[in-house]
Amino acid sequence: MIKEFRDFIMRGNVLDLAVGIIIGAAFTAIVGSLVADLINPIIGLIIGGIDLTGIVITLKAAEGDIPAVTLNVGNFLQAIINFLIIAFVVFMLVRLANRMMTLGKKKEAAEEAAAEAAAPPDPILVSQQELKASIDRLTEAMRAK
């Protein structure tokens, strides 16, 4: 069972997934900082100096030791901005990967076409017109005898 588990973990897909998760977590931290430290202050400045994370709707005021019940709208807006930035970057990466794959396929197709054009024709393969012309010539030759 340990050998089977080791084989499972060492497969390329699992390692690729682990690397992707680690890089994704680091990327999420970078985007979170970008939004919190750069984008939100600019948006706050545009909308009148309001800190987005400070936008809350109080449902019930604090009473003694009981904290207030609030809807943290600013945090939700920050999460939406984070998502949009991450989604856009992932879109650009997928778009770039698709372009690279397409370029590779076009290059392979061009190489195959060049190889086919350079290769001599197969003597066994004959077009239908050539075959019909050969049969007609043989038929004429046999009639002439």
C-alpha positions as CSV (number, residue, x, y, z in Angstrom):
1,M,0.0,0.0,0.0
2,I,2.9,2.4,0.8
3,K,4.5,1.6,-2.6
4,E,1.1,2.3,-4.4
5,F,0.8,5.6,-2.5
6,R,4.3,6.6,-3.4
7,D,3.7,5.8,-7.1
8,F,0.5,7.9,-6.9
9,I,2.2,10.9,-5.4
10,M,5.2,10.7,-7.8
11,R,3.0,10.8,-10.9
12,G,3.5,14.0,-12.9
13,N,-0.1,15.1,-12.5
14,V,0.0,15.2,-8.8
15,L,3.3,17.1,-8.7
16,D,2.1,19.6,-11.3
17,L,-1.0,20.2,-9.2
18,A,1.0,20.7,-6.1
19,V,3.3,23.2,-7.8
20,G,0.2,25.0,-9.2
21,I,-1.4,25.2,-5.8
22,I,1.7,26.6,-4.2
23,I,2.2,29.2,-7.0
24,G,-1.5,30.0,-6.9
25,A,-1.4,30.7,-3.2
26,A,1.7,33.0,-3.6
27,F,0.0,34.7,-6.5
28,T,-3.2,35.2,-4.5
29,A,-1.1,36.9,-1.7
30,I,0.4,39.2,-4.3
31,V,-2.9,40.1,-5.8
32,G,-4.4,40.6,-2.3
33,S,-1.6,43.1,-1.6
34,L,-2.1,44.8,-4.9
35,V,-5.8,45.3,-4.3
36,A,-5.5,46.3,-0.6
37,D,-2.4,48.5,-0.9
38,L,-2.7,50.0,-4.4
39,I,-6.1,49.7,-6.0
40,N,-8.4,50.2,-3.0
41,P,-6.7,53.5,-1.9
42,I,-7.1,54.8,-5.5
43,I,-10.8,53.8,-5.6
44,G,-11.2,55.3,-2.1
45,L,-9.7,58.6,-3.3
46,I,-12.0,58.7,-6.3
47,I,-15.1,58.1,-4.2
48,G,-14.2,60.7,-1.6
49,G,-11.5,59.3,0.6
50,I,-13.5,56.3,1.8
51,D,-11.5,53.1,2.7
52,L,-13.3,50.3,1.0
53,T,-12.7,47.9,3.8
54,G,-14.4,50.3,6.1
55,I,-17.7,50.2,4.3
56,V,-20.1,48.3,6.5
57,I,-23.8,48.0,7.1
58,T,-24.7,47.7,10.7
59,L,-27.5,45.3,11.3
60,K,-27.4,45.5,15.1
61,A,-25.4,47.9,17.2
62,A,-23.0,46.7,19.8
63,E,-24.4,46.2,23.3
64,G,-22.0,45.9,26.2
65,D,-19.7,42.9,25.5
66,I,-21.7,41.8,22.5
67,P,-20.0,43.1,19.2
68,A,-22.0,44.8,16.5
69,V,-23.5,42.6,13.7
70,T,-22.4,44.1,10.4
71,L,-22.3,43.3,6.7
72,N,-18.8,44.0,5.6
73,V,-19.5,45.3,2.1
74,G,-16.1,46.7,1.6
75,N,-14.4,43.4,2.3
76,F,-16.7,41.8,-0.2
77,L,-15.9,44.4,-2.8
78,Q,-12.2,43.8,-2.2
79,A,-12.7,40.1,-2.7
80,I,-14.5,40.8,-6.0
81,I,-11.7,43.0,-7.2
82,N,-9.2,40.2,-6.2
83,F,-11.2,37.7,-8.1
84,L,-11.4,39.8,-11.3
85,I,-7.7,40.4,-11.3
86,I,-6.8,36.8,-10.8
87,A,-9.4,35.7,-13.4
88,F,-8.0,38.2,-15.9
89,V,-4.4,37.0,-15.3
90,V,-5.5,33.3,-15.6
91,F,-7.3,34.2,-18.9
92,M,-4.2,35.8,-20.3
93,L,-2.1,32.8,-19.3
94,V,-4.5,30.4,-21.0
95,R,-4.7,32.6,-24.0
96,L,-0.9,32.7,-24.3
97,A,-0.7,28.9,-23.8
98,N,-3.3,28.4,-26.6
99,R,-1.3,30.7,-28.9
100,M,1.9,28.8,-28.2
101,M,0.1,25.5,-28.9
102,T,-1.4,26.9,-32.2
103,L,2.0,28.2,-33.3
104,G,3.6,24.8,-32.6
105,K,0.8,23.0,-34.6
106,K,1.2,25.4,-37.5
107,K,4.9,24.8,-37.5
108,E,4.5,21.0,-37.5
109,A,1.9,21.3,-40.3
110,A,4.2,23.4,-42.4
111,E,7.1,20.9,-41.8
112,E,4.8,18.0,-42.8
113,A,3.6,19.8,-45.9
114,A,7.2,20.6,-46.9
115,A,8.2,16.9,-46.3
116,E,5.3,15.7,-48.4
117,A,6.1,18.1,-51.2
118,A,9.8,17.1,-51.2
119,A,9.1,13.4,-51.1
120,P,8.9,11.6,-54.5
121,P,5.5,10.3,-55.5
122,D,4.7,6.7,-54.5
123,P,4.9,4.6,-57.8
124,I,2.2,2.3,-56.5
125,L,-0.4,5.1,-56.1
126,V,-2.0,6.0,-59.3
127,S,-4.8,8.5,-59.9
128,Q,-8.1,7.4,-61.3
129,Q,-7.5,9.4,-64.5
130,E,-4.1,7.7,-65.0
131,L,-5.6,4.3,-64.4
132,K,-8.4,4.9,-66.9
133,A,-6.0,6.2,-69.5
134,S,-3.8,3.1,-69.1
135,I,-6.8,0.8,-69.4
136,D,-8.0,2.7,-72.5
137,R,-4.5,2.3,-74.1
138,L,-4.4,-1.4,-73.3
139,T,-7.9,-1.9,-74.7
140,E,-6.9,0.0,-77.9
141,A,-3.7,-2.1,-78.2
142,M,-5.7,-5.4,-77.8
143,R,-8.2,-4.3,-80.5
144,A,-5.5,-3.4,-82.9
145,K,-4.1,-7.0,-82.7
